[in-house]
């Protein structure tokens, strides 16, 4: 068990080994969920995605340009568990 000290500002610093255990690196966010009985759940926050971040993600990575029909067929096979 690790014991942390609360500062005058009400802040707590997580020790390096705790951050490593959570898989958190510099600049990442942390989620804290209050639980019953005064407990907290702490975990690495999952970054939210947006369509703007997805568009063009694979641009220029392949010489082949897929048609809309090929994209739809590939998506349907993926959802069906086939590759």
C-alpha positions as CSV (number, residue, x, y, z in Angstrom):
1,X,0.0,0.0,0.0
2,X,1.2,3.5,-0.8
3,X,0.4,6.5,1.4
4,X,0.2,9.9,-0.2
5,X,0.2,13.3,1.4
6,X,-2.4,16.0,0.6
7,X,-1.0,19.5,0.0
8,X,-2.5,22.7,1.4
9,X,-4.1,23.2,-2.0
10,X,-5.8,19.8,-1.7
11,X,-3.6,18.2,-4.3
12,X,-2.1,14.7,-4.3
13,X,0.9,13.6,-6.4
14,X,0.9,10.0,-7.5
15,X,4.3,8.3,-7.3
16,X,6.1,7.2,-10.4
17,X,5.6,3.5,-9.7
18,X,1.8,4.0,-9.4
19,X,1.7,5.9,-12.7
20,X,3.7,3.1,-14.4
21,X,1.3,0.5,-13.0
22,X,-1.6,2.4,-14.6
23,X,0.4,2.7,-17.9
24,X,0.2,6.5,-17.7
25,X,3.0,8.6,-19.3
26,X,3.7,12.3,-19.2
27,X,0.9,14.4,-20.7
28,X,-1.8,11.8,-20.4
29,X,-5.1,12.3,-18.5
30,X,-6.3,10.3,-15.5
31,X,-10.0,9.4,-14.8
32,X,-11.1,9.3,-11.1
33,X,-14.4,7.7,-10.3
34,X,-15.9,8.1,-6.8
35,X,-17.2,4.8,-5.4
36,X,-19.2,4.0,-2.3
37,X,-17.6,3.9,1.1
38,X,-15.1,6.7,0.4
39,X,-13.2,4.8,-2.3
40,X,-11.9,6.0,-5.7
41,X,-11.2,4.2,-8.9
42,X,-8.2,5.6,-10.8
43,X,-7.4,4.7,-14.4
44,X,-5.8,6.1,-17.5
45,X,-8.4,8.2,-19.4
46,X,-9.1,6.9,-22.9
47,X,-8.7,9.7,-25.5
48,X,-12.0,10.5,-27.3
49,X,-12.0,10.1,-31.0
50,X,-13.7,12.4,-33.6
51,X,-14.4,12.0,-37.2
52,X,-12.1,14.9,-37.9
53,X,-9.2,12.9,-36.4
54,X,-10.1,9.9,-38.4
55,X,-10.5,11.5,-41.8
56,X,-7.3,11.2,-43.7
57,X,-5.6,9.0,-41.1
58,X,-4.5,6.5,-43.8
59,X,-4.0,9.0,-46.6
60,X,-0.9,8.3,-48.6
61,X,-0.1,5.0,-46.9
62,X,-1.2,2.8,-49.8
63,X,-0.9,3.3,-53.5
64,X,-4.3,1.6,-53.9
65,X,-7.4,3.8,-53.8
66,X,-10.5,1.8,-52.7
67,X,-13.9,2.4,-54.1
68,X,-16.8,3.1,-51.8
69,X,-18.2,-0.3,-52.6
70,X,-14.9,-2.0,-51.7
71,X,-14.8,0.0,-48.4
72,X,-18.4,-1.1,-47.6
73,X,-17.6,-4.7,-48.4
74,X,-14.5,-4.7,-46.2
75,X,-16.5,-3.1,-43.3
76,X,-19.3,-5.7,-43.7
77,X,-16.7,-8.5,-43.6
78,X,-15.1,-7.0,-40.5
79,X,-18.4,-6.7,-38.6
80,X,-19.1,-10.3,-39.5
81,X,-15.8,-11.4,-38.1
82,X,-14.2,-12.3,-41.5
83,X,-11.0,-10.7,-42.8
